[in-house]
């Protein structure tokens, strides 16, 4: 199989993986300590150039962690897709030059 077909096949698999990701959100989850004692979960993220923080109830911790993991997977897959798209464009240009 030629390199171009391999790249196209991988891009197709990335597209399928993206469709199945589910809920996602950027950011990080951390444990904050109150000055008078006690702890709570806080989600911190940047969206459209603005920083945001949000309190996360303990019962939502697993769901938020899953959303954060889905976002990281989304980011990794889209970065790979862009790299493959660049490679595919170069391969197509080489094939045109050889014709």
N, C-alpha and C positions, 0 to 999 in steps of 0.2 A: 504494500500500500504506500502511495506517495505521501510525502510530508504534509502537503496541503490538506489531503483528506483526513489525516490523523488530527490535524489542528481543528478542522471543521467538526469532527466527531467530538473532540474534547469540548469545544464551545457549546455544542448541543447538549452535552451532559451537564455543563455548568448552568445552562438555561433551565434544564429540568430541576436541578438542585435548588435554584433560586425560587422557582414556583412553589416548592414544597417547604420553604423555611418557616412560615407561620409568623406570629407576632414578633416584633423586634423593636429594640430601642437602643440608642447609643448610650455610653456613659460607663460609670463604675459605681459599685455598691460598697459602702464602707460603714463601719460601726463608729458612731460618734458618742462621746462621753459628755454628759451634762456636768456643769461646774458643781452642782449640788448633789451629784450622784446619779447613777442610772445610765443606761445606754439605749441608743436607738439606731435604726438603720437609715442611711441617707443615700439617695441616688443623686449623683452629680453628672451633668452632661452639658455640652455646648450644642446649640442648634441655631442656625442662621446667625452665627457670630455672637450669640448671647449665651452667657452661662446661666445654668438653672440648677437648683437643688430641689429635692422632693423627699419628704418623709415617706418611708416604706414600712407599713405594718408588718409585724413578724409573720403573719399568715400569708402574706404576699411575696415573701422572700424567694421561694422556689420559682414562682412564675416570673419574677423580675430577673432572676439569674438565668432562666431559660431565654428570656427576651434578649438579654445582653449577649448570651452565647450565639443566638441567631444573628444578631447584628454583626458580631465579629466574623461569623461564617459568611454573611452577605458581603462584608468588606473584603475578605480574602478572595472570595469567588469573583467579585467584580474586578479586583486588581488582576487576577489571573486572566480573566476574559480580555481585559484591555491589552495585556502583554501578548496574548495569543492573536488578538486582532491585528496588532502591529506586525507580528511575525507573518500572519497570513497575507497581509497587504504587501510585505516585502517579497514573499514567495510568488504572489501573482505578478508583481512588477518584474521579477526575474524571468518568469515564464513569457511575459510579453516581449522582453528584451531578446530572448532566445528565438522568438518566432520570426 
